Amino acid sequence: EYNIATGKCTLWKHVVPDTKYVDSFSEDSEGNIHFRATGPADLRMVFSPSDRSLHVEEASDAPTTASNSSPLPLPSLPEGDTAFQRQITVKGRRFAISFPSGRFWEIDTRGQLKLLGDPGAPQEYWWLNAVPGAVVGISYFGVVFRYDLETGDFVRKQLPNLAAGGNGLMFVEAVTSRWVIGANYSQQNLFKVDVQTGRVEQAPTMIARVTGEPMCAVGLRGKAYLGIYVRSLIMVYDPDRPFAFGSNPRELIELGTKYAQTRPRDAVTDGRLVYISSDSAYNHLGGALAVIDPQTEHIEVYHQLIRDQNLPTLAYDPTTGLIWGGTDRWGQMRSHPPSQESSLIYAFDPHSRQVVAQLIPWQGADVTSVLGVSSNGILVATDGQQIALIDTSTRKVLYKGAFPLGLPHKVRLGSDGLSYFLSGGKLYRWDLEQNTLTPVANAPGCYFLTEASPGTWILADSISLYRLRLAGAGP
């Protein structure tokens, strides 16, 4: 609470137990502040500035405003919608926004609906207001419209809401030799880059029915398989087709409700199936591994694959055909203390659908990450301080200790059979058979890398993408 007159700021830390977020603030006619507290509990709360009291909102506490009250009952919902998200009465006429389509309606005295306009921003949250001669709306991501009460004209605009570096990149991933996709932190955003021309195309609207960002992706047979925060949605996207809410990308499954998952963490493929790992919901323990068959779109989910551990990293091993993963023994964002003594490395067999190996390179470590596997079956792992090299066939630790460079974020297997990673502003080629490290390009600040076609790499820092053609990679 900030007092503008005195400059005094008062902070209530963790004001509602068993929650992580507070949002959706509004003030009623008596000056009480209403808000919502969530994660994992979901409560409506009321704060009274006059007596400094805080309590759970009862039905009698709900604020009465023009946006949520109406003298007449609502009509039947439009096809495809589940609620009327916002309502307003202006000069005796009732207007509403339906959700999730975001369409703008008038409700007559008989309860009949008349479509007045479609702002083209599905799944967004809206605010409605009356201005002289019109009703205006603004969406969460800056779509605005004006409906003229006299003429019936409906005008829609998009506020300039893109800013270079406004939100850091989450990932970049090559889907085909032409298309690379990526996403930004903390907003519903997906973009694709034409590797040949450098043209960037942003999704013009929300891409999913949840408000979190895409966390990871992998390409297989021309399609991208995406993991979306929150509620761990898995979606499929065709970069050769335009973005279209509800159909491209298209939702395949939600892991949140049934399996208490919230944040997809990594995605890999063995060339036949797709594997996406995830973290548990807040205040829970135990991640999940989803195995997707692209031909049938059949998905099998292995919850608690490693008991009470989240699954932050994955890598495919071309030598053994196994999927290797690392674990995190804490709950999502450390929301729940661990029940297990140590994080570990595991191997998942796609044929038996069983965990066939568990290794603990660092006893007691909170997080053990798998960075990649070389073409000759050397797994690269880290606990955040040290690196380990493990033979995936014998499962013996070949080396554990310091690394001569800064620890990589990811080790990618190139089309030439060698491994590549970024460290200290350079791109390195790592021949794990000869045990040699060779710097091949300067890449200041770059953190992400993906190979679009043989010898053509896309690198990224927090705000920019770079195309790199390695010398001697062919035409």
Buried (B, 14 or more C-beta within 10 A) or exposed (E): EEEEEEEEEEEEEEEBEBBBEBEEEEEBEEEBBBBBBBBBEEBBBBBBEEEEEBEEBEEEBBBEEEBEEBEEEBBEEBEEBEEBBBBBBBEEEBBBBBBBBBBBBBBEEEEEBEEBBBBBBBBBBBBBBBEEEBBBBBBBBBBBBBBEBEEEEBEBEBEEEEEEEEBEBBBBBBBBEBBBBBBBBEBBBBBBBEBEEEEEBEBBBBBBBBBBBBBBBBBBEEBBBBBBBBBBBBBBBBBEEEBBBBEBBBBBBBBBEEBBBBBBBBBBBBEEBBBBBBBBBBBBBBBBBBBBEBEEEEBEBBBBBBEBBBBBBBBBBBBBBBBBBBBBBBBBEEBBEBEBEBBBBBBBBBEEEEBEBEBBBBEEBBBBBBBBBBBBBBBBBBBEEBBBBBBBEEBEBEBBEEBEBEBBBBBBBBEBEBBBBBBEEBBBBBBBEEEEBEBBBEBEEBBBBBBBBEBBBBBBBBBEBBBBEBEEBEE
